[in-house]
């Protein structure tokens, strides 16, 4: 509630969507929200490019899926509803082993 939302409604929608996707639960907790919302610092101190932000979100999703599937890449791809071939290409592009 203390965050000033310098972006717009799309920023809020993206944060909520990300929290729901990552949390796989009805209500997200603070560990599932972006650091910019929970760290208490100003948004200007924590600016990140769109590309960096998207890559960080992708990496987080992939890591969570791999953890959930005990490293099984095919199962992680299915969990994220991605084709295995694309999932492996995405992992390579993000330097995830």
C-alpha positions in Angstrom: 0.0 0.0 0.0 3.0 2.3 0.5 4.2 1.9 -3.1 3.3 5.0 -5.2 2.8 3.1 -8.5 4.8 5.5 -10.7 3.9 3.4 -13.7 0.2 2.9 -14.5 -2.5 0.3 -14.2 -0.6 -2.0 -16.6 2.2 -2.1 -14.0 -0.2 -3.1 -11.3 -1.8 -5.7 -13.6 1.6 -7.2 -14.5 2.6 -7.4 -10.9 -0.6 -9.2 -9.9 -0.4 -11.5 -12.9 3.2 -12.4 -12.1 2.4 -13.0 -8.4 -0.5 -15.3 -9.3 1.5 -17.2 -11.9 4.5 -17.6 -9.6 2.6 -18.3 -6.5 0.1 -20.8 -7.7 -2.0 -19.9 -4.8 -5.0 -17.6 -4.2 -3.2 -14.9 -2.4 0.5 -14.0 -3.0 2.8 -13.3 -0.1 5.4 -10.6 0.0 8.2 -13.0 -1.1 6.5 -13.4 -4.5 6.2 -9.7 -5.2 8.9 -7.6 -7.0 11.6 -6.2 -4.7 10.6 -2.7 -5.8 7.3 -3.2 -3.9 8.7 -4.8 -0.8 12.1 -3.3 -0.2 10.9 0.1 0.8 13.3 2.0 -1.5 12.2 4.4 -4.1 11.3 3.2 -7.6 14.0 5.4 -9.1 16.7 3.6 -7.1 15.5 0.2 -8.4 14.9 1.0 -12.1 15.6 -1.8 -14.5 15.1 -2.0 -18.3 12.1 -3.8 -19.7 14.4 -6.5 -21.2 16.3 -7.0 -17.9 13.0 -7.2 -16.0 11.5 -9.7 -18.4 14.6 -11.8 -18.4 14.6 -11.8 -14.6 11.0 -12.9 -14.5 11.6 -15.6 -17.1 14.6 -16.9 -15.1 12.6 -16.9 -11.9 9.7 -18.9 -13.6 12.1 -21.4 -15.1 14.0 -21.9 -11.8 10.8 -22.4 -9.9 9.5 -24.9 -12.5 12.8 -26.8 -12.4 12.8 -26.9 -8.6 9.2 -28.1 -8.6 10.1 -30.9 -11.1 13.4 -31.8 -9.4 15.4 -30.7 -12.5 13.3 -32.5 -15.1 13.3 -30.1 -18.0 10.5 -31.8 -20.0 8.2 -31.7 -16.9 9.2 -28.1 -16.2 8.3 -27.2 -19.8 4.9 -28.9 -19.4 4.3 -27.1 -16.1 4.9 -23.8 -17.8 2.8 -24.9 -20.8 5.7 -24.5 -23.2 7.0 -26.8 -25.9 10.1 -28.6 -24.6 12.2 -27.4 -27.6 11.3 -23.8 -26.9 11.9 -24.2 -23.2 15.4 -25.6 -23.8 16.2 -22.7 -26.2 14.9 -20.2 -23.6 17.1 -21.8 -20.9 20.1 -21.5 -23.2 19.4 -17.9 -24.1 19.2 -17.1 -20.4 22.3 -19.1 -19.5 20.4 -21.4 -17.2 22.0 -24.9 -16.9 
